[in-house]
Amino acid sequence: MLMQLQRIRLWTRSGFFLLFLLAPPLDLFRLDLLKGHFIFLGMNWEFGLAALTQGELTATAAVLKIITLGFLPLVLFVGGGIWISWRYGRLYCGWLCPHFSVVEMINSLMRRASGRPSLWDNKKLPEAESDGTTYPERGFYWYWTGLAIIGFSFLWAVVLLTYLLPPAMIYSNLLSGELTRNQGLFIGVATLFFSLEFLLARHLFCRFGCAVGLFQSLAWMMNDRALVVTFERDRGDACKTCTQACDNTCPMRLQPRKNKRHMFTCTQCARCIDACEKVQAPGESLLHWRQGDESSAQSNRQAPTHFK
């Protein structure tokens, strides 16, 4: 079941990544700095301030427009996001976030290049995991790692600029080599920033630098009955012959067998559960999703993380 879940997660992440790229050109959502307002689903999303200053709109009508077009959608969007996070944790991060999709890809490439999914890991991970996956260390993967880092950084820089300026203008200037000084400067600086971030600090950004992820984690931690990955302590001896596949597969470099306090930045990607399910096959996984009373009872327990 979990392996099927990973395929579904691949589809949701891929679909949202395409949405992230295509939203500005399709006028689904962007901020047009030249026009001075948002564009949403092809419509001008403005709050009537310009009409108010020109005397075309009364103060009362302007206030109502701000409330209906600005305040209420914001409250519903933020409130809905907090409620989902309170119940299920960082679902957006693990199942939709374009940044996290890039993080997972670079982790895999870097592990194949150096034996470590992060430059900051103290030791190399095993090439063959107990769950059957293999990561043979090959130096030429550094080429693909560098290409992925620079390529995605450039892509992100261009896409972010299309959220601020008309996409047709940006892509036309880019393809013809006629970017303005400010456009070229933005893309160059942003590409450098994202390259350093993807190379050195992608996990730190997800843990502590992303406001969206941080607020999801805070809401999740406030709910003792929220969805959480739990570990069957009574069957812990089964971990003795394992290569800690659940720890090694975690994109956030967490240790899933620890309690909820140590899993503050868990993205609910379920890769740890999937790895344990493969290791323990045909038996049951030692890691499970739990919610409600079972979650509350187990989330505060300290589980062993290493076995000799």
Backbone as numpy.savetxt, mean C-alpha at the origin, in Angstrom:
# Nx Ny Nz CAx CAy CAz Cx Cy Cz
-7.55 -22.25 -0.21 -8.38 -21.04 -0.21 -7.52 -19.78 -0.21
-6.43 -19.80 0.62 -5.58 -18.62 0.71 -4.84 -18.36 -0.59
-4.44 -19.44 -1.30 -3.76 -19.25 -2.58 -4.70 -18.56 -3.57
-5.97 -18.93 -3.55 -6.96 -18.26 -4.38 -7.09 -16.80 -3.97
-6.99 -16.54 -2.67 -7.08 -15.18 -2.15 -5.95 -14.31 -2.68
-4.75 -14.88 -2.80 -3.62 -14.12 -3.32 -3.83 -13.76 -4.79
-4.47 -14.63 -5.54 -4.78 -14.30 -6.93 -5.80 -13.16 -7.01
-6.78 -13.19 -6.11 -7.75 -12.10 -6.07 -7.06 -10.79 -5.70
-6.15 -10.87 -4.75 -5.42 -9.67 -4.32 -4.57 -9.12 -5.46
-4.00 -10.00 -6.26 -3.23 -9.55 -7.42 -4.11 -8.78 -8.39
-5.34 -9.26 -8.60 -6.27 -8.58 -9.50 -6.70 -7.23 -8.93
-7.00 -7.17 -7.63 -7.44 -5.90 -7.05 -6.32 -4.87 -7.07
-5.10 -5.29 -6.77 -3.98 -4.35 -6.79 -3.66 -3.88 -8.20
-3.70 -4.81 -9.16 -3.43 -4.45 -10.55 -4.50 -3.49 -11.08
-5.77 -3.80 -10.75 -6.85 -2.93 -11.20 -6.75 -1.54 -10.62
-6.42 -1.44 -9.33 -6.33 -0.12 -8.71 -5.10 0.64 -9.21
-4.03 -0.09 -9.54 -2.86 0.57 -10.10 -3.19 1.20 -11.45
-3.95 0.47 -12.27 -4.39 1.03 -13.55 -5.30 2.24 -13.33
-6.17 2.16 -12.33 -7.04 3.28 -12.02 -6.22 4.49 -11.60
-5.17 4.26 -10.81 -4.27 5.32 -10.39 -3.62 6.01 -11.59
-3.24 5.22 -12.60 -2.60 5.78 -13.79 -3.58 6.50 -14.70
-4.79 5.96 -14.82 -5.74 6.44 -15.83 -6.74 7.47 -15.31
-6.83 7.64 -14.00 -7.81 8.58 -13.45 -7.64 10.00 -14.00
-6.43 10.55 -14.06 -6.29 11.91 -14.62 -6.63 12.00 -16.12
-6.09 11.13 -17.00 -6.45 11.26 -18.42 -7.93 11.06 -18.70
-8.60 10.24 -17.90 -10.03 10.00 -18.10 -10.90 10.99 -17.34
-10.26 11.95 -16.68 -10.98 12.96 -15.89 -11.86 12.34 -14.82
-11.41 11.23 -14.25 -12.16 10.62 -13.16 -11.94 11.40 -11.86
-10.70 11.81 -11.64 -10.40 12.64 -10.47 -9.02 13.28 -10.65
-8.97 14.59 -10.51 -7.71 15.32 -10.51 -7.96 16.75 -10.07
-6.89 17.41 -9.70 -6.95 18.83 -9.35 -6.29 19.60 -10.48
-7.05 20.43 -11.15 -6.52 21.23 -12.26 -6.09 22.59 -11.72
-4.78 22.78 -11.57 -4.28 24.04 -11.01 -4.51 25.21 -11.96
-4.58 24.94 -13.26 -4.82 26.02 -14.21 -6.24 26.55 -14.09
-7.20 25.66 -13.83 -8.59 26.08 -13.67 -8.92 26.45 -12.23
-8.13 25.95 -11.30 -8.33 26.30 -9.89 -9.39 25.50 -9.18
-9.71 24.31 -9.67 -10.69 23.47 -8.99 -10.47 22.01 -9.35
-11.17 21.13 -8.62 -11.10 19.69 -8.88 -11.96 19.33 -10.08
-11.61 18.21 -10.71 -12.45 17.61 -11.75 -12.78 16.20 -11.28
-14.06 15.88 -11.21 -14.50 14.59 -10.68 -15.53 13.99 -11.63
-15.23 12.80 -12.15 -16.11 12.10 -13.10 -16.47 12.99 -14.28
-15.49 13.73 -14.77 -15.67 14.56 -15.94 -16.36 15.89 -15.69
-16.74 16.16 -14.44 -17.45 17.39 -14.11 -16.55 18.33 -13.31
-16.76 19.62 -13.50 -16.04 20.61 -12.70 -16.56 20.57 -11.27
-15.68 20.30 -10.34 -16.06 20.18 -8.93 -15.55 21.40 -8.18
-16.32 22.46 -8.25 -15.92 23.72 -7.63 -16.97 24.12 -6.60
-16.51 24.90 -5.63 -17.36 25.21 -4.48 -18.05 26.57 -4.57
-17.96 27.21 -5.71 -18.69 28.45 -5.91 -18.02 29.69 -5.36
-16.75 29.61 -4.96 -16.09 30.78 -4.40 -15.86 31.85 -5.46
-15.50 31.42 -6.68 -15.29 32.39 -7.76 -16.60 33.09 -8.10
-17.69 32.32 -8.15 -19.00 32.91 -8.45 -19.43 33.86 -7.34
-19.05 33.55 -6.10 -19.39 34.42 -4.97 -18.68 35.76 -5.08
-17.39 35.73 -5.41 -16.62 36.97 -5.52 -17.10 37.83 -6.69
-17.66 37.18 -7.71 -18.14 37.92 -8.87 -19.60 38.34 -8.73
-20.20 38.01 -7.60 -21.58 38.40 -7.35 -22.61 37.55 -8.04
-22.19 36.41 -8.58 -23.12 35.53 -9.27 -23.81 34.55 -8.33
-23.38 34.53 -7.06 -23.90 33.57 -6.10 -24.02 34.25 -4.75
-25.11 34.02 -4.05 -25.28 34.60 -2.72 -24.43 33.86 -1.71
-24.20 34.48 -0.56 -23.39 33.86 0.49 -24.03 32.58 0.99
-25.36 32.59 1.14 -26.06 31.39 1.61 -25.92 30.24 0.63
-26.07 30.54 -0.65 -25.93 29.50 -1.68 -24.50 28.97 -1.72
-23.53 29.86 -1.51 -22.12 29.43 -1.52 -21.83 28.50 -0.34
-22.38 28.83 0.83 -22.18 27.98 2.01 -22.80 26.61 1.80
-24.02 26.58 1.26 -24.68 25.30 0.99 -23.89 24.46 -0.02
-23.31 25.14 -1.00 -22.53 24.43 -2.01 -21.26 23.84 -1.40
-20.62 24.60 -0.51 -19.42 24.10 0.17 -19.75 22.89 1.03
-20.90 22.95 1.72 -21.30 21.84 2.60 -21.63 20.59 1.79
-22.41 20.77 0.71 -22.87 19.60 -0.06 -21.78 19.02 -0.96
-20.92 19.87 -1.50 -19.89 19.39 -2.42 -18.54 19.14 -1.75
-18.34 19.75 -0.59 -17.05 19.61 0.07 -17.11 18.88 1.39
-17.87 19.43 2.34 -17.86 18.90 3.70 -18.48 17.50 3.78
-19.70 17.34 3.25 -20.39 16.05 3.36 -19.64 14.91 2.65
-19.19 15.08 1.40 -18.42 14.00 0.76 -17.15 13.66 1.54
-16.49 14.68 2.10 -15.28 14.43 2.87 -15.57 13.63 4.13
-16.65 14.00 4.83 -17.02 13.28 6.05 -17.39 11.83 5.74
-18.17 11.63 4.68 -18.57 10.27 4.31 -17.37 9.43 3.89
-16.47 10.02 3.11 -15.29 9.30 2.64 -14.36 8.94 3.79
-14.03 9.94 4.61 -13.12 9.70 5.74 -13.78 8.78 6.77
-15.06 9.04 7.06 -15.76 8.21 8.04 -15.86 6.76 7.60
-16.17 6.55 6.32 -16.23 5.19 5.80 -14.88 4.50 5.85
-13.82 5.24 5.53 -12.48 4.68 5.58 -12.07 4.30 6.99
-12.40 5.15 7.96 -12.07 4.86 9.36 -12.84 3.64 9.85
-14.11 3.53 9.48 -14.91 2.38 9.91 -14.35 1.07 9.35
-13.98 1.07 8.07 -13.38 -0.13 7.46 -12.07 -0.48 8.16
-11.25 0.54 8.43 -9.98 0.31 9.10 -10.19 -0.18 10.53
-11.17 0.35 11.21 -11.47 -0.05 12.59 -11.83 -1.53 12.66
-12.53 -2.02 11.65 -12.95 -3.42 11.64 -11.91 -4.36 11.03
-11.25 -3.91 9.98 -10.42 -4.84 9.20 -8.95 -4.45 9.10
-8.56 -3.29 9.59 -7.16 -2.90 9.52 -6.81 -2.23 8.20
-5.56 -2.36 7.81 -5.04 -1.64 6.65 -5.36 -2.38 5.34
-6.64 -2.57 5.08 -7.05 -3.27 3.86 -6.64 -2.50 2.61
-6.75 -1.18 2.67 -6.36 -0.38 1.50 -4.90 -0.64 1.14
-4.04 -0.67 2.15 -2.61 -0.87 1.91 -2.33 -2.22 1.25
-2.89 -3.27 1.81 -2.58 -4.61 1.33 -3.31 -5.03 0.07
-4.44 -4.39 -0.21 -5.28 -4.86 -1.31 -5.44 -3.87 -2.47
-5.06 -2.60 -2.26 -5.27 -1.60 -3.30 -4.06 -0.71 -3.57
-3.36 -0.32 -2.54 -2.37 0.77 -2.62 -1.33 0.57 -3.74
-1.21 1.52 -4.67 -0.20 1.40 -5.74 1.23 1.40 -5.20
1.48 2.17 -4.15 2.82 2.22 -3.58 3.21 0.86 -3.01
2.28 0.23 -2.30 2.58 -1.07 -1.69 2.80 -2.14 -2.75
2.12 -2.01 -3.89 2.34 -2.95 -4.99 3.78 -2.86 -5.49
4.29 -1.64 -5.59 5.69 -1.45 -6.00 6.64 -1.98 -4.93
6.30 -1.75 -3.66 7.13 -2.26 -2.56 7.27 -3.77 -2.65
6.18 -4.48 -2.87 6.23 -5.94 -2.96 7.09 -6.39 -4.14
6.98 -5.71 -5.26 7.76 -6.09 -6.43 9.26 -5.88 -6.19
9.62 -4.73 -5.62 11.03 -4.45 -5.37 11.58 -5.39 -4.30
10.77 -5.73 -3.30 11.19 -6.71 -2.30 11.62 -8.02 -2.96
10.78 -8.50 -3.87 11.05 -9.77 -4.53 12.31 -9.70 -5.39
12.46 -8.62 -6.15 13.64 -8.46 -7.00 14.91 -8.33 -6.17
14.84 -7.54 -5.10 16.02 -7.33 -4.26 16.42 -8.61 -3.54
15.44 -9.41 -3.14 15.77 -10.68 -2.49 16.48 -11.61 -3.47
16.06 -11.61 -4.72 16.72 -12.45 -5.72 18.10 -11.93 -6.07
18.29 -10.62 -5.90 19.60 -10.03 -6.23 20.61 -10.18 -5.09
20.14 -10.07 -3.84 21.08 -10.02 -2.71 20.80 -11.03 -1.61
19.66 -11.71 -1.69 19.27 -12.60 -0.60 18.54 -11.88 0.51
18.39 -10.57 0.37 17.70 -9.76 1.37 16.61 -8.93 0.68
15.39 -8.91 1.21 14.34 -8.08 0.62 14.51 -6.60 0.92
15.41 -6.28 1.83 15.69 -4.89 2.19 17.18 -4.74 2.43
17.72 -3.57 2.08 19.14 -3.32 2.32 19.47 -3.30 3.81
18.46 -3.11 4.63 18.70 -2.97 6.07 18.57 -4.29 6.82
18.22 -5.38 6.15 18.16 -6.68 6.81 19.56 -7.13 7.21
19.68 -7.67 8.42 21.00 -8.05 8.95 21.56 -9.31 8.31
20.70 -10.23 7.92 21.19 -11.49 7.37 20.37 -11.88 6.15
20.98 -12.74 5.34 20.29 -13.22 4.15 19.21 -14.23 4.52
18.16 -14.26 3.74 17.09 -15.23 3.93 17.41 -16.49 3.12
16.86 -17.63 3.52 17.15 -18.87 2.79 16.65 -18.81 1.35
17.43 -19.42 0.45 17.02 -19.43 -0.96 15.80 -20.32 -1.18
15.68 -21.37 -0.38 14.54 -22.29 -0.48 13.75 -22.23 0.82
12.48 -21.84 0.73 11.63 -21.74 1.91 10.89 -23.06 2.15
10.42 -23.22 3.37 9.68 -24.43 3.72 8.35 -24.52 3.00
7.84 -23.39 2.50 6.56 -23.42 1.79 6.71 -23.79 0.32
7.95 -24.08 -0.09 8.18 -24.52 -1.46 8.65 -23.44 -2.41
8.58 -22.18 -2.02 9.04 -21.10 -2.89 10.56 -21.02 -2.85
11.16 -20.62 -3.96 12.62 -20.50 -4.05 13.00 -19.11 -4.53
14.08 -18.60 -3.98 14.61 -17.29 -4.37 16.11 -17.44 -4.63
16.50 -18.04 -5.74 17.93 -18.20 -6.03 18.61 -16.85 -6.18
19.71 -16.67 -5.47 20.41 -15.38 -5.50 21.23 -15.27 -6.77
20.93 -14.26 -7.57 21.64 -14.03 -8.82 21.97 -12.55 -8.93
23.24 -12.25 -9.15 23.69 -10.86 -9.19 23.04 -10.03 -10.27
22.68 -10.66 -11.41 22.11 -9.88 -12.51 20.74 -9.30 -12.17
20.13 -9.80 -11.09 18.84 -9.23 -10.68 18.98 -7.80 -10.19
20.21 -7.38 -9.86 20.40 -5.97 -9.48 20.04 -5.05 -10.64
20.30 -5.52 -11.87 19.93 -4.74 -13.04 18.42 -4.52 -13.09
17.67 -5.60 -12.89 16.21 -5.49 -12.92 15.69 -4.70 -11.73
16.36 -4.84 -10.59 15.96 -4.06 -9.40 16.13 -2.57 -9.65
17.31 -2.19 -10.17 17.54 -0.78 -10.47 16.61 -0.24 -11.52
16.35 -1.06 -12.55 15.44 -0.64 -13.61 14.03 -0.43 -13.07
13.59 -1.34 -12.19 12.25 -1.20 -11.60 12.16 0.04 -10.72
13.19 0.30 -9.92 13.18 1.46 -9.03 13.12 2.75 -9.83
14.00 2.89 -10.83 14.03 4.12 -11.62 12.77 4.24 -12.48
12.36 3.13 -13.09 11.18 3.16 -13.96 9.91 3.54 -13.22
9.67 2.90 -12.07 8.47 3.23 -11.31 8.55 4.63 -10.70
9.74 5.07 -10.34 9.90 6.42 -9.79 9.56 7.46 -10.84
10.05 7.27 -12.07 9.72 8.18 -13.16 8.23 8.15 -13.47
7.66 6.95 -13.50 6.23 6.82 -13.77 5.41 7.55 -12.71
5.77 7.37 -11.45 5.04 8.03 -10.37 5.16 9.55 -10.48
6.35 10.04 -10.82 6.55 11.48 -10.93 5.66 12.07 -12.02
5.61 11.40 -13.17 4.78 11.88 -14.28 3.31 11.82 -13.92
2.88 10.71 -13.35 1.46 10.54 -13.01 1.02 11.56 -11.97
1.84 11.80 -10.96 1.48 12.79 -9.95 1.34 14.18 -10.56
2.17 14.49 -11.54 2.05 15.79 -12.20 0.75 15.89 -12.98
0.28 14.77 -13.55 -0.98 14.80 -14.29 -2.18 14.96 -13.36
-1.99 14.73 -12.07 -3.06 15.01 -11.10 -3.17 16.50 -10.80
-2.16 17.27 -11.23 -2.13 18.70 -10.92 -2.30 19.58 -12.16
-1.86 19.08 -13.30 -1.95 19.83 -14.55 -2.64 18.96 -15.61
-3.20 19.55 -16.66 -3.90 18.77 -17.68 -3.05 17.63 -18.23
-3.51 16.39 -18.12 -2.72 15.24 -18.58 -2.33 15.32 -20.06
-3.25 15.80 -20.90 -2.95 15.89 -22.33 -1.74 16.79 -22.57
-1.66 17.88 -21.83 -0.53 18.80 -21.98 0.77 18.15 -21.51
0.73 17.46 -20.36 1.94 16.85 -19.81 2.46 15.75 -20.73
1.60 14.84 -21.15 2.05 13.74 -21.99 2.50 14.23 -23.37
1.83 15.25 -23.89 2.24 15.82 -25.17 3.62 16.46 -25.07
3.83 17.24 -24.02 5.14 17.88 -23.83 6.23 16.84 -23.58
5.88 15.77 -22.86 6.86 14.73 -22.55 7.28 13.98 -23.81
6.32 13.61 -24.64 6.62 12.84 -25.85 7.35 13.67 -26.89
7.07 14.96 -26.91 7.73 15.84 -27.89 9.02 16.44 -27.35
9.34 16.17 -26.09 10.55 16.72 -25.48 10.46 18.21 -25.24
9.26 18.72 -25.01 9.06 20.16 -24.83 8.50 20.50 -23.46
8.92 19.77 -22.44 8.49 20.09 -21.07 8.98 21.47 -20.68
8.15 22.20 -19.97 8.58 23.50 -19.46 9.61 23.29 -18.35
10.26 24.37 -17.96 11.28 24.27 -16.92 10.69 23.71 -15.64
9.55 24.24 -15.22 8.93 23.79 -13.97 8.45 22.34 -14.06
7.90 21.97 -15.22 7.46 20.58 -15.40 8.64 19.62 -15.34
9.72 19.95 -16.03 10.91 19.11 -16.01 11.53 19.04 -14.63
11.53 20.17 -13.92 12.09 20.20 -12.57 11.27 19.33 -11.63
9.94 19.42 -11.73 9.07 18.60 -10.88 9.32 17.12 -11.14
9.35 16.72 -12.40 9.54 15.30 -12.73 10.92 14.83 -12.30
11.95 15.65 -12.50 13.30 15.27 -12.12 13.47 15.10 -10.62
13.00 16.09 -9.86 13.12 16.03 -8.40 12.28 14.89 -7.83
11.06 14.74 -8.34 10.18 13.67 -7.85 10.76 12.29 -8.18
11.34 12.13 -9.37 11.96 10.85 -9.73 13.12 10.53 -8.80
13.95 11.52 -8.49 15.06 11.31 -7.56 14.55 10.95 -6.18
13.53 11.66 -5.71 12.97 11.39 -4.38 12.41 9.97 -4.30
11.60 9.59 -5.28 10.99 8.25 -5.25 12.05 7.16 -5.42
13.10 7.43 -6.20 14.16 6.43 -6.36 14.84 6.15 -5.03
15.15 7.20 -4.28 15.77 7.03 -2.96 14.81 6.35 -2.00
13.54 6.73 -2.09 12.54 6.14 -1.19 12.33 4.65 -1.48
12.19 4.30 -2.76 12.00 2.89 -3.11 13.24 2.06 -2.80
14.42 2.65 -2.91 15.66 1.92 -2.65 15.95 1.76 -1.17
15.77 2.84 -0.40 16.26 2.86 0.98 15.17 2.87 2.04
14.01 3.44 1.75 13.07 3.71 2.84 11.64 3.32 2.54
11.43 2.39 1.62 10.05 2.08 1.24 9.26 1.47 2.41
9.90 0.63 3.23 9.20 0.06 4.38 8.97 1.11 5.46
9.97 1.97 5.68 9.83 3.02 6.69 8.71 3.98 6.30
8.59 4.29 5.01 7.51 5.17 4.58 6.16 4.54 4.85
6.01 3.25 4.50 4.73 2.57 4.74 4.40 2.52 6.23
5.41 2.33 7.06 5.17 2.20 8.50 4.88 3.54 9.17
5.71 4.54 8.88 5.66 5.77 9.67 5.43 7.04 8.85
5.65 6.99 7.53 5.58 8.20 6.74 4.27 8.41 6.01
3.48 7.37 5.86 2.22 7.47 5.11 1.07 7.77 6.06
0.47 8.94 5.91 -0.63 9.33 6.80 -1.83 8.41 6.64
-2.12 7.98 5.42 -3.26 7.08 5.18 -3.06 5.77 5.93
-1.88 5.20 5.82 -1.59 3.95 6.52 -1.58 4.11 8.03
-1.01 5.21 8.50 -0.91 5.44 9.94 -2.29 5.55 10.58
-3.19 6.30 9.95 -4.53 6.45 10.52 -5.32 5.14 10.46
-5.08 4.34 9.43 -5.72 3.02 9.38 -5.25 2.16 10.56
-3.95 2.20 10.84 -3.41 1.40 11.94 -3.94 1.88 13.28
-4.03 3.20 13.47 -4.53 3.74 14.73 -5.98 3.33 14.96
-6.80 3.40 13.91 -8.20 2.99 14.04 -8.29 1.50 14.35
-7.47 0.70 13.71 -7.47 -0.75 13.91 -7.05 -1.11 15.33
-6.05 -0.43 15.86 -5.56 -0.74 17.20 -6.58 -0.40 18.28
-7.51 0.49 17.98 -8.53 0.88 18.95 -9.62 -0.17 19.12
-9.66 -1.15 18.22 -10.73 -2.16 18.24 -10.14 -3.52 18.62
-10.42 -4.00 19.83 -9.91 -5.29 20.27 -10.55 -6.47 19.53
-11.65 -6.21 18.85 -12.37 -7.29 18.15 -12.16 -7.21 16.64
-11.19 -6.43 16.20 -10.94 -6.27 14.77 -10.30 -7.52 14.18
-10.32 -7.59 12.86 -9.69 -8.69 12.15 -8.19 -8.67 12.42
-7.63 -9.82 12.81 -6.21 -9.89 13.15 -5.68 -11.28 12.82
-4.41 -11.36 12.49 -3.75 -12.65 12.27 -3.36 -13.22 13.62
-3.83 -14.42 13.93 -3.53 -15.05 15.21 -2.74 -16.34 15.00
-2.02 -16.72 16.04 -1.12 -17.88 15.99 -1.56 -18.93 16.99
-1.63 -20.18 16.56 -2.01 -21.28 17.45 -0.79 -21.69 18.29
-0.70 -21.13 19.49 0.44 -21.41 20.35 0.57 -22.89 20.70
-0.56 -23.56 20.87 -0.52 -24.96 21.28 0.15 -25.86 20.24
0.18 -25.41 19.00 0.81 -26.20 17.94 2.15 -25.61 17.53
2.73 -24.81 18.41 3.96 -24.10 18.08 5.13 -24.99 17.74
5.15 -26.23 18.23 6.25 -27.14 17.94 6.38 -27.42 16.45
5.29 -27.25 15.72 5.33 -27.51 14.27 6.22 -26.50 13.54
6.56 -25.40 14.21 7.40 -24.37 13.58 8.89 -24.73 13.63
9.26 -25.74 14.41 10.68 -26.03 14.64 11.43 -26.38 13.36
10.77 -27.03 12.44 11.44 -27.46 11.21 11.22 -26.48 10.06
10.59 -25.37 10.33 10.27 -24.38 9.29 11.38 -23.34 9.20
11.51 -22.74 8.05 12.50 -21.68 7.84 11.96 -20.30 8.20
10.90 -20.26 9.01 10.20 -19.01 9.34 9.67 -18.36 8.06
9.01 -19.19 7.26 8.50 -18.72 5.97 7.51 -17.58 6.13
6.75 -17.59 7.23 5.75 -16.53 7.44 6.44 -15.18 7.67
7.55 -15.18 8.44 8.29 -13.94 8.66 8.94 -13.46 7.36
9.53 -14.39 6.63 10.31 -14.03 5.45 9.45 -13.52 4.30
8.20 -13.94 4.25 7.34 -13.53 3.13 6.62 -12.21 3.40
6.64 -11.73 4.64 5.91 -10.51 4.98 6.51 -9.30 4.27
5.74 -8.59 3.44 6.27 -7.42 2.73 6.67 -6.28 3.66
6.07 -6.22 4.84 6.36 -5.15 5.79 7.47 -5.52 6.76
8.06 -6.70 6.59 9.15 -7.18 7.44 8.71 -7.31 8.89
7.49 -7.82 9.10 6.95 -8.06 10.44 7.11 -9.54 10.79
6.81 -9.88 12.04 6.84 -11.26 12.51 5.42 -11.65 12.91
4.69 -12.32 12.02 3.25 -12.55 12.21 2.88 -13.35 13.44
3.83 -14.08 14.03 3.50 -14.89 15.20 3.48 -14.07 16.49
3.87 -12.81 16.39 3.79 -11.95 17.58 2.37 -11.43 17.75
2.15 -10.72 18.86 0.79 -10.26 19.13 0.46 -8.99 18.36
-0.74 -8.51 18.54 -1.24 -7.39 17.75 -0.43 -6.12 17.94
0.08 -5.89 19.14 0.86 -4.68 19.40 2.09 -4.61 18.51
2.66 -5.78 18.21 3.85 -5.82 17.36 3.50 -5.86 15.87
2.22 -5.96 15.57 1.76 -6.02 14.18 1.03 -4.74 13.79
1.45 -3.64 14.35 0.78 -2.35 14.18 0.60 -1.99 12.71
1.58 -2.34 11.88 1.52 -1.95 10.46 1.13 -3.11 9.54
0.50 -4.14 10.09 0.04 -5.27 9.26 -0.94 -4.78 8.20
-0.74 -5.21 6.96 -1.60 -4.77 5.85 -2.68 -5.79 5.49
-2.83 -6.84 6.28 -3.84 -7.88 6.02 -3.68 -8.50 4.63
-2.45 -8.60 4.16 -2.23 -9.20 2.84 -2.36 -10.72 2.87
-2.28 -11.31 4.06 -2.45 -12.76 4.26 -1.35 -13.60 3.64
-0.24 -13.01 3.26 0.85 -13.80 2.69 1.46 -14.72 3.74
1.48 -14.30 4.99 2.01 -15.15 6.06 1.11 -16.38 6.26
-0.20 -16.17 6.22 -1.13 -17.29 6.37 -0.99 -18.25 5.19
-0.84 -17.69 4.00 -0.67 -18.50 2.80 0.60 -19.35 2.90
1.70 -18.75 3.38 2.96 -19.48 3.51 2.84 -20.61 4.53
2.20 -20.32 5.67 2.04 -21.34 6.71 1.13 -22.46 6.23
0.11 -22.12 5.47 -0.80 -23.13 4.93 -0.06 -24.10 4.01
0.87 -23.58 3.21 1.65 -24.43 2.32 2.62 -25.31 3.12
3.24 -24.73 4.16 4.20 -25.49 4.97 3.51 -26.64 5.69
2.33 -26.39 6.25 1.64 -27.38 7.07 0.77 -28.34 6.26
0.65 -28.11 4.97 -0.18 -29.00 4.13 0.31 -30.45 4.23
-0.63 -31.41 4.30 -2.09 -31.28 4.14 -2.82 -30.90 5.42
-2.07 -30.57 6.49 -2.71 -30.14 7.72 -3.15 -28.68 7.64
-3.59 -28.14 8.79 -4.09 -26.77 8.83 -2.97 -25.80 9.18
-3.11 -24.59 8.71 -2.16 -23.53 9.02 -2.18 -23.19 10.51
-1.04 -22.75 11.04 -0.98 -22.30 12.42 -1.38 -20.84 12.56
-1.42 -20.14 11.43 -1.84 -18.74 11.40 -3.23 -18.64 10.80
-4.07 -17.82 11.42 -5.45 -17.68 10.95 -5.89 -16.23 11.11
-6.85 -15.84 10.28 -7.57 -14.59 10.52 -8.62 -14.83 11.59
-8.71 -13.95 12.57 -9.73 -14.04 13.60 -10.36 -12.67 13.79
-11.65 -12.68 14.16 -12.38 -11.44 14.39 -13.36 -11.65 15.53
-13.69 -10.58 16.24 -14.65 -10.68 17.33 -14.02 -11.18 18.61
-14.73 -12.05 19.33 -14.25 -12.55 20.62 -12.94 -13.30 20.49
-12.79 -14.11 19.44 -11.55 -14.86 19.25 -10.38 -13.92 19.02
-10.64 -12.84 18.29 -9.59 -11.85 18.05 -9.19 -11.17 19.35
-10.18 -10.78 20.15 -9.91 -10.10 21.41 -9.14 -10.99 22.36
-9.45 -12.28 22.37 -8.81 -13.20 23.30 -7.37 -13.49 22.92
-7.07 -13.47 21.63 -5.75 -13.89 21.19 -4.81 -12.74 20.82
-5.35 -11.58 20.50 -4.51 -10.51 19.97 -3.50 -9.98 20.98
-3.77 -10.14 22.27 -2.86 -9.62 23.28 -1.89 -10.67 23.82
-1.94 -11.88 23.28 -1.03 -12.92 23.72 0.32 -12.77 23.03
1.38 -13.04 23.76 2.71 -13.02 23.18 3.04 -14.41 22.66
3.36 -14.51 21.40 3.67 -15.80 20.79 5.16 -15.90 20.55
5.73 -17.10 20.63 7.15 -17.28 20.34 7.42 -17.02 18.87
8.58 -16.47 18.56 8.91 -16.15 17.17 10.10 -16.91 16.64
10.87 -17.55 17.50 12.03 -18.30 17.02 12.12 -19.62 17.76
12.55 -20.63 17.08 12.70 -21.95 17.67 14.08 -22.49 17.32
14.70 -23.12 18.28 16.03 -23.70 18.06 15.88 -25.14 17.60
